[in-house]
Amino acid sequence: MEGELLLTGERILRVKRGDITDEKVDAIVNAANSHLQHGGGVAGTIVRKGGRVIQEESNRIGYLPVGSVAVTTAGSLPARYVIHAIGPVWGEGGEDEKLKSAVFNSLRKAQELGLKSISIPAISSGIFGFPKKRCAEILIETIVEFFKENSDSTLKVVNCCNIDDLTTNLFLEEVRKYKRD
């Protein structure tokens, strides 16, 4: 289950079903909480598979506000880095803008590091309760906007990688909307 959209400057936005910890990209994005305590969901899987070093580096970073990002190494994962994006909890207010900031800041951080590829999950759509369809809309829209504003970005490939069929299909629906435009 996969689909892609060719963006400005030969950049590829790809939607795929799979385990983000298996992605062979420069960086994966972790859907993190403000305290960078990676116990459950995608965050827990990243630490379990990547090793304690990811949590240890996160502990040194400390607290981060919603919408911001931080970077650690990726331990034993195939990626070089983990970009920890602090997503909003549904119901806290201003969730759409906060999610957009988390995604945009993840892409900006990857660009600052000179990275060429990144994989992003459906941030906040798990235990944080953000509606999956709205999450897909915001992520795809933000990625497209990022490349319109950053035509010289080092990033060439952005994967939206999700473990379940429902979320992946919602992301594919969003990509199809852009293909029609």
PyMOL CGO cylinders between C-alpha atoms (Angstrom):
from pymol import cmd
from pymol.cgo import CYLINDER

trace = [
    CYLINDER, 0.00, 0.00, 0.00, 1.87, 3.02, -1.30, 0.3, 1, 1, 1, 1, 1, 1,
    CYLINDER, 1.87, 3.02, -1.30, 1.39, 6.20, -3.26, 0.3, 1, 1, 1, 1, 1, 1,
    CYLINDER, 1.39, 6.20, -3.26, 3.50, 9.22, -4.12, 0.3, 1, 1, 1, 1, 1, 1,
    CYLINDER, 3.50, 9.22, -4.12, 3.29, 12.79, -5.24, 0.3, 1, 1, 1, 1, 1, 1,
    CYLINDER, 3.29, 12.79, -5.24, 6.00, 14.57, -7.22, 0.3, 1, 1, 1, 1, 1, 1,
    CYLINDER, 6.00, 14.57, -7.22, 6.54, 18.03, -5.76, 0.3, 1, 1, 1, 1, 1, 1,
    CYLINDER, 6.54, 18.03, -5.76, 8.40, 21.15, -6.87, 0.3, 1, 1, 1, 1, 1, 1,
    CYLINDER, 8.40, 21.15, -6.87, 12.03, 20.54, -7.80, 0.3, 1, 1, 1, 1, 1, 1,
    CYLINDER, 12.03, 20.54, -7.80, 11.84, 16.76, -8.25, 0.3, 1, 1, 1, 1, 1, 1,
    CYLINDER, 11.84, 16.76, -8.25, 10.97, 16.16, -4.61, 0.3, 1, 1, 1, 1, 1, 1,
    CYLINDER, 10.97, 16.16, -4.61, 8.92, 13.12, -3.70, 0.3, 1, 1, 1, 1, 1, 1,
    CYLINDER, 8.92, 13.12, -3.70, 6.21, 12.87, -1.05, 0.3, 1, 1, 1, 1, 1, 1,
    CYLINDER, 6.21, 12.87, -1.05, 5.54, 9.18, -0.51, 0.3, 1, 1, 1, 1, 1, 1,
    CYLINDER, 5.54, 9.18, -0.51, 2.83, 7.55, 1.58, 0.3, 1, 1, 1, 1, 1, 1,
    CYLINDER, 2.83, 7.55, 1.58, 3.58, 4.03, 2.72, 0.3, 1, 1, 1, 1, 1, 1,
    CYLINDER, 3.58, 4.03, 2.72, 2.43, 1.43, 5.19, 0.3, 1, 1, 1, 1, 1, 1,
    CYLINDER, 2.43, 1.43, 5.19, 5.18, 0.07, 7.40, 0.3, 1, 1, 1, 1, 1, 1,
    CYLINDER, 5.18, 0.07, 7.40, 7.19, 0.31, 10.58, 0.3, 1, 1, 1, 1, 1, 1,
    CYLINDER, 7.19, 0.31, 10.58, 8.96, 3.67, 10.74, 0.3, 1, 1, 1, 1, 1, 1,
    CYLINDER, 8.96, 3.67, 10.74, 11.82, 2.09, 12.71, 0.3, 1, 1, 1, 1, 1, 1,
    CYLINDER, 11.82, 2.09, 12.71, 12.70, 0.04, 9.59, 0.3, 1, 1, 1, 1, 1, 1,
    CYLINDER, 12.70, 0.04, 9.59, 12.93, 3.09, 7.32, 0.3, 1, 1, 1, 1, 1, 1,
    CYLINDER, 12.93, 3.09, 7.32, 16.29, 3.53, 5.59, 0.3, 1, 1, 1, 1, 1, 1,
    CYLINDER, 16.29, 3.53, 5.59, 16.26, 7.34, 5.57, 0.3, 1, 1, 1, 1, 1, 1,
    CYLINDER, 16.26, 7.34, 5.57, 18.49, 10.05, 6.99, 0.3, 1, 1, 1, 1, 1, 1,
    CYLINDER, 18.49, 10.05, 6.99, 16.02, 10.78, 9.81, 0.3, 1, 1, 1, 1, 1, 1,
    CYLINDER, 16.02, 10.78, 9.81, 12.79, 9.45, 11.22, 0.3, 1, 1, 1, 1, 1, 1,
    CYLINDER, 12.79, 9.45, 11.22, 10.39, 11.65, 13.15, 0.3, 1, 1, 1, 1, 1, 1,
    CYLINDER, 10.39, 11.65, 13.15, 9.26, 10.52, 16.57, 0.3, 1, 1, 1, 1, 1, 1,
    CYLINDER, 9.26, 10.52, 16.57, 5.81, 11.58, 17.76, 0.3, 1, 1, 1, 1, 1, 1,
    CYLINDER, 5.81, 11.58, 17.76, 7.02, 12.68, 21.19, 0.3, 1, 1, 1, 1, 1, 1,
    CYLINDER, 7.02, 12.68, 21.19, 5.64, 14.21, 24.37, 0.3, 1, 1, 1, 1, 1, 1,
    CYLINDER, 5.64, 14.21, 24.37, 7.02, 17.43, 25.88, 0.3, 1, 1, 1, 1, 1, 1,
    CYLINDER, 7.02, 17.43, 25.88, 9.09, 15.55, 28.46, 0.3, 1, 1, 1, 1, 1, 1,
    CYLINDER, 9.09, 15.55, 28.46, 10.70, 13.31, 25.81, 0.3, 1, 1, 1, 1, 1, 1,
    CYLINDER, 10.70, 13.31, 25.81, 9.77, 10.23, 27.82, 0.3, 1, 1, 1, 1, 1, 1,
    CYLINDER, 9.77, 10.23, 27.82, 9.43, 7.57, 25.14, 0.3, 1, 1, 1, 1, 1, 1,
    CYLINDER, 9.43, 7.57, 25.14, 7.33, 4.90, 26.84, 0.3, 1, 1, 1, 1, 1, 1,
    CYLINDER, 7.33, 4.90, 26.84, 4.49, 4.03, 24.47, 0.3, 1, 1, 1, 1, 1, 1,
    CYLINDER, 4.49, 4.03, 24.47, 3.32, 4.22, 20.88, 0.3, 1, 1, 1, 1, 1, 1,
    CYLINDER, 3.32, 4.22, 20.88, 5.79, 5.10, 18.13, 0.3, 1, 1, 1, 1, 1, 1,
    CYLINDER, 5.79, 5.10, 18.13, 8.14, 6.66, 20.70, 0.3, 1, 1, 1, 1, 1, 1,
    CYLINDER, 8.14, 6.66, 20.70, 8.34, 3.47, 22.76, 0.3, 1, 1, 1, 1, 1, 1,
    CYLINDER, 8.34, 3.47, 22.76, 9.00, 1.37, 19.67, 0.3, 1, 1, 1, 1, 1, 1,
    CYLINDER, 9.00, 1.37, 19.67, 11.78, 3.71, 18.55, 0.3, 1, 1, 1, 1, 1, 1,
    CYLINDER, 11.78, 3.71, 18.55, 13.59, 3.38, 21.89, 0.3, 1, 1, 1, 1, 1, 1,
    CYLINDER, 13.59, 3.38, 21.89, 13.02, -0.38, 22.15, 0.3, 1, 1, 1, 1, 1, 1,
    CYLINDER, 13.02, -0.38, 22.15, 14.44, -0.98, 18.68, 0.3, 1, 1, 1, 1, 1, 1,
    CYLINDER, 14.44, -0.98, 18.68, 17.02, 1.81, 18.61, 0.3, 1, 1, 1, 1, 1, 1,
    CYLINDER, 17.02, 1.81, 18.61, 18.40, 1.35, 22.11, 0.3, 1, 1, 1, 1, 1, 1,
    CYLINDER, 18.40, 1.35, 22.11, 18.65, 3.22, 25.40, 0.3, 1, 1, 1, 1, 1, 1,
    CYLINDER, 18.65, 3.22, 25.40, 20.97, 5.84, 23.90, 0.3, 1, 1, 1, 1, 1, 1,
    CYLINDER, 20.97, 5.84, 23.90, 17.94, 7.55, 22.33, 0.3, 1, 1, 1, 1, 1, 1,
    CYLINDER, 17.94, 7.55, 22.33, 16.21, 7.94, 25.71, 0.3, 1, 1, 1, 1, 1, 1,
    CYLINDER, 16.21, 7.94, 25.71, 19.49, 8.95, 27.41, 0.3, 1, 1, 1, 1, 1, 1,
    CYLINDER, 19.49, 8.95, 27.41, 20.09, 11.72, 24.85, 0.3, 1, 1, 1, 1, 1, 1,
    CYLINDER, 20.09, 11.72, 24.85, 16.45, 12.81, 25.21, 0.3, 1, 1, 1, 1, 1, 1,
    CYLINDER, 16.45, 12.81, 25.21, 16.84, 13.02, 29.00, 0.3, 1, 1, 1, 1, 1, 1,
    CYLINDER, 16.84, 13.02, 29.00, 19.73, 15.47, 28.51, 0.3, 1, 1, 1, 1, 1, 1,
    CYLINDER, 19.73, 15.47, 28.51, 17.52, 17.69, 26.31, 0.3, 1, 1, 1, 1, 1, 1,
    CYLINDER, 17.52, 17.69, 26.31, 14.72, 17.96, 28.85, 0.3, 1, 1, 1, 1, 1, 1,
    CYLINDER, 14.72, 17.96, 28.85, 11.34, 19.64, 28.45, 0.3, 1, 1, 1, 1, 1, 1,
    CYLINDER, 11.34, 19.64, 28.45, 10.17, 21.07, 25.11, 0.3, 1, 1, 1, 1, 1, 1,
    CYLINDER, 10.17, 21.07, 25.11, 7.01, 23.03, 24.26, 0.3, 1, 1, 1, 1, 1, 1,
    CYLINDER, 7.01, 23.03, 24.26, 4.37, 21.63, 21.90, 0.3, 1, 1, 1, 1, 1, 1,
    CYLINDER, 4.37, 21.63, 21.90, 5.23, 22.27, 18.26, 0.3, 1, 1, 1, 1, 1, 1,
    CYLINDER, 5.23, 22.27, 18.26, 8.98, 22.23, 18.79, 0.3, 1, 1, 1, 1, 1, 1,
    CYLINDER, 8.98, 22.23, 18.79, 11.56, 19.58, 17.87, 0.3, 1, 1, 1, 1, 1, 1,
    CYLINDER, 11.56, 19.58, 17.87, 14.84, 18.14, 19.11, 0.3, 1, 1, 1, 1, 1, 1,
    CYLINDER, 14.84, 18.14, 19.11, 17.35, 15.77, 17.53, 0.3, 1, 1, 1, 1, 1, 1,
    CYLINDER, 17.35, 15.77, 17.53, 19.12, 12.68, 18.85, 0.3, 1, 1, 1, 1, 1, 1,
    CYLINDER, 19.12, 12.68, 18.85, 21.11, 9.97, 17.19, 0.3, 1, 1, 1, 1, 1, 1,
    CYLINDER, 21.11, 9.97, 17.19, 19.13, 6.94, 16.05, 0.3, 1, 1, 1, 1, 1, 1,
    CYLINDER, 19.13, 6.94, 16.05, 21.03, 4.30, 18.01, 0.3, 1, 1, 1, 1, 1, 1,
    CYLINDER, 21.03, 4.30, 18.01, 20.90, 0.98, 16.17, 0.3, 1, 1, 1, 1, 1, 1,
    CYLINDER, 20.90, 0.98, 16.17, 18.08, 2.02, 13.81, 0.3, 1, 1, 1, 1, 1, 1,
    CYLINDER, 18.08, 2.02, 13.81, 18.83, 2.26, 10.06, 0.3, 1, 1, 1, 1, 1, 1,
    CYLINDER, 18.83, 2.26, 10.06, 18.25, 6.06, 10.14, 0.3, 1, 1, 1, 1, 1, 1,
    CYLINDER, 18.25, 6.06, 10.14, 21.04, 8.44, 11.19, 0.3, 1, 1, 1, 1, 1, 1,
    CYLINDER, 21.04, 8.44, 11.19, 18.88, 10.70, 13.36, 0.3, 1, 1, 1, 1, 1, 1,
    CYLINDER, 18.88, 10.70, 13.36, 15.62, 10.82, 15.26, 0.3, 1, 1, 1, 1, 1, 1,
    CYLINDER, 15.62, 10.82, 15.26, 13.83, 14.16, 15.12, 0.3, 1, 1, 1, 1, 1, 1,
    CYLINDER, 13.83, 14.16, 15.12, 11.52, 14.28, 18.14, 0.3, 1, 1, 1, 1, 1, 1,
    CYLINDER, 11.52, 14.28, 18.14, 8.44, 16.37, 17.25, 0.3, 1, 1, 1, 1, 1, 1,
    CYLINDER, 8.44, 16.37, 17.25, 6.25, 17.47, 20.13, 0.3, 1, 1, 1, 1, 1, 1,
    CYLINDER, 6.25, 17.47, 20.13, 2.68, 17.05, 18.94, 0.3, 1, 1, 1, 1, 1, 1,
    CYLINDER, 2.68, 17.05, 18.94, -0.49, 18.38, 20.55, 0.3, 1, 1, 1, 1, 1, 1,
    CYLINDER, -0.49, 18.38, 20.55, -2.93, 16.42, 22.70, 0.3, 1, 1, 1, 1, 1, 1,
    CYLINDER, -2.93, 16.42, 22.70, -6.43, 16.61, 21.21, 0.3, 1, 1, 1, 1, 1, 1,
    CYLINDER, -6.43, 16.61, 21.21, -8.59, 18.97, 23.29, 0.3, 1, 1, 1, 1, 1, 1,
    CYLINDER, -8.59, 18.97, 23.29, -5.82, 21.25, 24.60, 0.3, 1, 1, 1, 1, 1, 1,
    CYLINDER, -5.82, 21.25, 24.60, -6.67, 24.04, 22.16, 0.3, 1, 1, 1, 1, 1, 1,
    CYLINDER, -6.67, 24.04, 22.16, -4.96, 25.26, 19.00, 0.3, 1, 1, 1, 1, 1, 1,
    CYLINDER, -4.96, 25.26, 19.00, -4.20, 21.70, 17.96, 0.3, 1, 1, 1, 1, 1, 1,
    CYLINDER, -4.20, 21.70, 17.96, -4.16, 22.30, 14.19, 0.3, 1, 1, 1, 1, 1, 1,
    CYLINDER, -4.16, 22.30, 14.19, -1.55, 25.06, 14.40, 0.3, 1, 1, 1, 1, 1, 1,
    CYLINDER, -1.55, 25.06, 14.40, 0.52, 23.13, 16.93, 0.3, 1, 1, 1, 1, 1, 1,
    CYLINDER, 0.52, 23.13, 16.93, 0.57, 20.04, 14.71, 0.3, 1, 1, 1, 1, 1, 1,
    CYLINDER, 0.57, 20.04, 14.71, 1.48, 22.13, 11.69, 0.3, 1, 1, 1, 1, 1, 1,
    CYLINDER, 1.48, 22.13, 11.69, 4.37, 23.66, 13.68, 0.3, 1, 1, 1, 1, 1, 1,
    CYLINDER, 4.37, 23.66, 13.68, 5.64, 20.23, 14.76, 0.3, 1, 1, 1, 1, 1, 1,
    CYLINDER, 5.64, 20.23, 14.76, 5.67, 19.01, 11.16, 0.3, 1, 1, 1, 1, 1, 1,
    CYLINDER, 5.67, 19.01, 11.16, 7.13, 22.20, 9.68, 0.3, 1, 1, 1, 1, 1, 1,
    CYLINDER, 7.13, 22.20, 9.68, 9.83, 22.36, 12.36, 0.3, 1, 1, 1, 1, 1, 1,
    CYLINDER, 9.83, 22.36, 12.36, 10.73, 18.70, 11.71, 0.3, 1, 1, 1, 1, 1, 1,
    CYLINDER, 10.73, 18.70, 11.71, 11.26, 19.45, 8.03, 0.3, 1, 1, 1, 1, 1, 1,
    CYLINDER, 11.26, 19.45, 8.03, 13.19, 22.62, 8.82, 0.3, 1, 1, 1, 1, 1, 1,
    CYLINDER, 13.19, 22.62, 8.82, 15.46, 20.74, 11.24, 0.3, 1, 1, 1, 1, 1, 1,
    CYLINDER, 15.46, 20.74, 11.24, 16.14, 18.06, 8.60, 0.3, 1, 1, 1, 1, 1, 1,
    CYLINDER, 16.14, 18.06, 8.60, 17.04, 20.81, 6.15, 0.3, 1, 1, 1, 1, 1, 1,
    CYLINDER, 17.04, 20.81, 6.15, 19.34, 22.51, 8.70, 0.3, 1, 1, 1, 1, 1, 1,
    CYLINDER, 19.34, 22.51, 8.70, 21.15, 19.18, 9.09, 0.3, 1, 1, 1, 1, 1, 1,
    CYLINDER, 21.15, 19.18, 9.09, 21.52, 18.91, 5.30, 0.3, 1, 1, 1, 1, 1, 1,
    CYLINDER, 21.52, 18.91, 5.30, 19.47, 15.71, 5.16, 0.3, 1, 1, 1, 1, 1, 1,
    CYLINDER, 19.47, 15.71, 5.16, 18.01, 14.32, 1.94, 0.3, 1, 1, 1, 1, 1, 1,
    CYLINDER, 18.01, 14.32, 1.94, 15.33, 11.94, 3.28, 0.3, 1, 1, 1, 1, 1, 1,
    CYLINDER, 15.33, 11.94, 3.28, 12.95, 11.82, 6.22, 0.3, 1, 1, 1, 1, 1, 1,
    CYLINDER, 12.95, 11.82, 6.22, 10.09, 9.61, 7.36, 0.3, 1, 1, 1, 1, 1, 1,
    CYLINDER, 10.09, 9.61, 7.36, 7.18, 11.04, 9.38, 0.3, 1, 1, 1, 1, 1, 1,
    CYLINDER, 7.18, 11.04, 9.38, 4.40, 9.17, 11.22, 0.3, 1, 1, 1, 1, 1, 1,
    CYLINDER, 4.40, 9.17, 11.22, 0.87, 10.46, 11.88, 0.3, 1, 1, 1, 1, 1, 1,
    CYLINDER, 0.87, 10.46, 11.88, 1.99, 12.69, 14.76, 0.3, 1, 1, 1, 1, 1, 1,
    CYLINDER, 1.99, 12.69, 14.76, -0.50, 12.95, 17.67, 0.3, 1, 1, 1, 1, 1, 1,
    CYLINDER, -0.50, 12.95, 17.67, -3.03, 10.57, 16.07, 0.3, 1, 1, 1, 1, 1, 1,
    CYLINDER, -3.03, 10.57, 16.07, -2.39, 7.71, 18.49, 0.3, 1, 1, 1, 1, 1, 1,
    CYLINDER, -2.39, 7.71, 18.49, -2.55, 8.10, 22.26, 0.3, 1, 1, 1, 1, 1, 1,
    CYLINDER, -2.55, 8.10, 22.26, -2.79, 11.92, 21.91, 0.3, 1, 1, 1, 1, 1, 1,
    CYLINDER, -2.79, 11.92, 21.91, -6.20, 11.46, 20.24, 0.3, 1, 1, 1, 1, 1, 1,
    CYLINDER, -6.20, 11.46, 20.24, -5.81, 13.78, 17.23, 0.3, 1, 1, 1, 1, 1, 1,
    CYLINDER, -5.81, 13.78, 17.23, -8.38, 12.73, 14.57, 0.3, 1, 1, 1, 1, 1, 1,
    CYLINDER, -8.38, 12.73, 14.57, -6.54, 10.66, 11.94, 0.3, 1, 1, 1, 1, 1, 1,
    CYLINDER, -6.54, 10.66, 11.94, -8.23, 12.26, 8.92, 0.3, 1, 1, 1, 1, 1, 1,
    CYLINDER, -8.23, 12.26, 8.92, -7.45, 15.78, 10.14, 0.3, 1, 1, 1, 1, 1, 1,
    CYLINDER, -7.45, 15.78, 10.14, -3.89, 14.70, 10.94, 0.3, 1, 1, 1, 1, 1, 1,
    CYLINDER, -3.89, 14.70, 10.94, -3.46, 13.42, 7.37, 0.3, 1, 1, 1, 1, 1, 1,
    CYLINDER, -3.46, 13.42, 7.37, -4.83, 16.68, 5.94, 0.3, 1, 1, 1, 1, 1, 1,
    CYLINDER, -4.83, 16.68, 5.94, -2.48, 18.82, 8.03, 0.3, 1, 1, 1, 1, 1, 1,
    CYLINDER, -2.48, 18.82, 8.03, 0.63, 16.71, 7.45, 0.3, 1, 1, 1, 1, 1, 1,
    CYLINDER, 0.63, 16.71, 7.45, 0.25, 16.53, 3.67, 0.3, 1, 1, 1, 1, 1, 1,
    CYLINDER, 0.25, 16.53, 3.67, -0.70, 20.22, 3.39, 0.3, 1, 1, 1, 1, 1, 1,
    CYLINDER, -0.70, 20.22, 3.39, 2.26, 21.26, 5.58, 0.3, 1, 1, 1, 1, 1, 1,
    CYLINDER, 2.26, 21.26, 5.58, 4.75, 19.18, 3.60, 0.3, 1, 1, 1, 1, 1, 1,
    CYLINDER, 4.75, 19.18, 3.60, 3.53, 20.65, 0.29, 0.3, 1, 1, 1, 1, 1, 1,
    CYLINDER, 3.53, 20.65, 0.29, 3.68, 24.19, 1.75, 0.3, 1, 1, 1, 1, 1, 1,
    CYLINDER, 3.68, 24.19, 1.75, 7.17, 23.59, 3.14, 0.3, 1, 1, 1, 1, 1, 1,
    CYLINDER, 7.17, 23.59, 3.14, 8.54, 22.78, -0.30, 0.3, 1, 1, 1, 1, 1, 1,
    CYLINDER, 8.54, 22.78, -0.30, 6.78, 25.76, -1.89, 0.3, 1, 1, 1, 1, 1, 1,
    CYLINDER, 6.78, 25.76, -1.89, 8.50, 28.01, 0.66, 0.3, 1, 1, 1, 1, 1, 1,
    CYLINDER, 8.50, 28.01, 0.66, 11.84, 26.15, 0.58, 0.3, 1, 1, 1, 1, 1, 1,
    CYLINDER, 11.84, 26.15, 0.58, 12.49, 25.34, -3.06, 0.3, 1, 1, 1, 1, 1, 1,
    CYLINDER, 12.49, 25.34, -3.06, 16.22, 25.05, -2.36, 0.3, 1, 1, 1, 1, 1, 1,
    CYLINDER, 16.22, 25.05, -2.36, 15.79, 22.50, 0.45, 0.3, 1, 1, 1, 1, 1, 1,
    CYLINDER, 15.79, 22.50, 0.45, 18.27, 19.65, 0.72, 0.3, 1, 1, 1, 1, 1, 1,
    CYLINDER, 18.27, 19.65, 0.72, 15.33, 17.32, 1.38, 0.3, 1, 1, 1, 1, 1, 1,
    CYLINDER, 15.33, 17.32, 1.38, 14.43, 15.21, -1.66, 0.3, 1, 1, 1, 1, 1, 1,
    CYLINDER, 14.43, 15.21, -1.66, 12.19, 12.49, -0.18, 0.3, 1, 1, 1, 1, 1, 1,
    CYLINDER, 12.19, 12.49, -0.18, 9.55, 12.73, 2.54, 0.3, 1, 1, 1, 1, 1, 1,
    CYLINDER, 9.55, 12.73, 2.54, 7.86, 9.48, 3.52, 0.3, 1, 1, 1, 1, 1, 1,
    CYLINDER, 7.86, 9.48, 3.52, 4.62, 9.50, 5.50, 0.3, 1, 1, 1, 1, 1, 1,
    CYLINDER, 4.62, 9.50, 5.50, 4.95, 6.09, 7.11, 0.3, 1, 1, 1, 1, 1, 1,
    CYLINDER, 4.95, 6.09, 7.11, 2.19, 4.54, 9.19, 0.3, 1, 1, 1, 1, 1, 1,
    CYLINDER, 2.19, 4.54, 9.19, 1.81, 1.07, 10.66, 0.3, 1, 1, 1, 1, 1, 1,
    CYLINDER, 1.81, 1.07, 10.66, -1.94, 0.64, 10.09, 0.3, 1, 1, 1, 1, 1, 1,
    CYLINDER, -1.94, 0.64, 10.09, -4.11, 0.42, 6.97, 0.3, 1, 1, 1, 1, 1, 1,
    CYLINDER, -4.11, 0.42, 6.97, -6.70, 2.99, 8.08, 0.3, 1, 1, 1, 1, 1, 1,
    CYLINDER, -6.70, 2.99, 8.08, -4.19, 5.79, 8.65, 0.3, 1, 1, 1, 1, 1, 1,
    CYLINDER, -4.19, 5.79, 8.65, -2.25, 4.93, 5.51, 0.3, 1, 1, 1, 1, 1, 1,
    CYLINDER, -2.25, 4.93, 5.51, -5.45, 5.05, 3.44, 0.3, 1, 1, 1, 1, 1, 1,
    CYLINDER, -5.45, 5.05, 3.44, -6.35, 8.46, 4.88, 0.3, 1, 1, 1, 1, 1, 1,
    CYLINDER, -6.35, 8.46, 4.88, -2.92, 9.77, 3.88, 0.3, 1, 1, 1, 1, 1, 1,
    CYLINDER, -2.92, 9.77, 3.88, -3.31, 8.27, 0.39, 0.3, 1, 1, 1, 1, 1, 1,
    CYLINDER, -3.31, 8.27, 0.39, -6.68, 10.06, 0.04, 0.3, 1, 1, 1, 1, 1, 1,
    CYLINDER, -6.68, 10.06, 0.04, -4.99, 13.37, 0.85, 0.3, 1, 1, 1, 1, 1, 1,
    CYLINDER, -4.99, 13.37, 0.85, -2.22, 12.79, -1.69, 0.3, 1, 1, 1, 1, 1, 1,
    CYLINDER, -2.22, 12.79, -1.69, -4.85, 12.00, -4.35, 0.3, 1, 1, 1, 1, 1, 1,
    CYLINDER, -4.85, 12.00, -4.35, -6.46, 15.42, -3.72, 0.3, 1, 1, 1, 1, 1, 1,
    CYLINDER, -6.46, 15.42, -3.72, -3.18, 17.11, -4.68, 0.3, 1, 1, 1, 1, 1, 1,
    CYLINDER, -3.18, 17.11, -4.68, -2.80, 14.93, -7.77, 0.3, 1, 1, 1, 1, 1, 1,
    CYLINDER, -2.80, 14.93, -7.77, -6.17, 16.23, -9.02, 0.3, 1, 1, 1, 1, 1, 1,
    CYLINDER, -6.17, 16.23, -9.02, -5.19, 19.89, -8.53, 0.3, 1, 1, 1, 1, 1, 1,
]
cmd.load_cgo(trace, "trace")
